[in-house]
Amino acid sequence: MLIHPKIVMYLTNPQLENSYYKTVLVIESCKTKEQLEGASRMVENFKELYGLVGYPKALLYNLDRKLDKQLWQL
C-alpha cells in the first residue's frame, strides 16, 4: 500500500511500489545538481515505463514535485 499525505492507493504490483520508492530515495539522496540530473532521468524512465500502462498520475506528479523540492534545497 502506498500512503501519500492526501492519497491512499493500494498497489497490486510490487514492482511498481519498489520502483517508486527507489526513485524517491534516489531523489532525496541527491546532494549536487549532477546527481539530480541523473535522478531526473530516472523519473523520466519511470514515467515512460509505468505511464503507458495507466498507473495513477498522482505517482508521476509526486515524483516531479520531489524533484522540484530537492532542486530548491540545493
C-alpha positions in Angstrom: 0.0 0.0 0.0 1.3 3.4 -0.9 0.5 6.1 1.6 0.6 9.7 0.5 -0.4 12.6 2.7 -3.6 13.1 0.7 -3.9 9.9 -1.2 -4.0 6.3 -0.1 -3.5 3.8 -3.0 -3.3 0.1 -3.0 -0.7 -1.1 -5.4 -1.3 -4.5 -6.8 2.1 -4.5 -8.5 5.0 -4.9 -6.0 7.4 -4.0 -8.8 5.7 -0.6 -9.2 5.9 0.0 -5.5 9.6 -0.9 -5.3 10.4 1.2 -8.3 8.5 4.2 -6.9 10.2 4.1 -3.5 13.6 3.5 -5.1 13.2 6.6 -7.3 12.0 8.6 -4.3 15.1 7.5 -2.3 17.4 8.5 -5.2 15.8 11.9 -5.4 16.1 12.5 -1.7 19.8 11.4 -1.6 20.9 13.9 -4.3 23.5 16.4 -3.0 24.6 18.0 -6.3 22.9 19.2 -9.4 24.7 16.5 -11.4 23.2 13.8 -9.2 19.8 15.5 -9.5 20.1 15.3 -13.3 20.6 11.6 -13.0 17.5 11.3 -10.8 15.6 13.3 -13.3 16.4 10.8 -16.0 15.3 8.0 -13.6 12.0 9.8 -13.1 11.6 10.1 -16.9 12.2 6.4 -17.3 9.7 5.7 -14.5 7.1 7.8 -16.3 7.8 6.1 -19.6 7.6 2.6 -18.2 4.6 3.0 -15.9 2.8 5.9 -17.6 2.0 3.7 -20.6 0.2 1.1 -18.5 -2.2 3.5 -16.9 -0.9 3.8 -13.3 -2.2 6.7 -11.3 -0.9 10.1 -12.4 -0.6 11.0 -8.8 2.6 8.9 -8.5 4.1 10.7 -11.5 3.1 14.1 -10.2 4.6 13.3 -6.8 7.9 12.4 -8.3 8.0 15.7 -10.2 7.3 17.6 -7.0 10.0 15.8 -5.2 12.5 16.7 -7.9 11.5 20.3 -7.7 11.7 20.4 -4.0 15.2 18.8 -4.0 16.4 21.3 -6.6 15.3 24.2 -4.4 17.2 22.6 -1.4 20.5 22.6 -3.3 
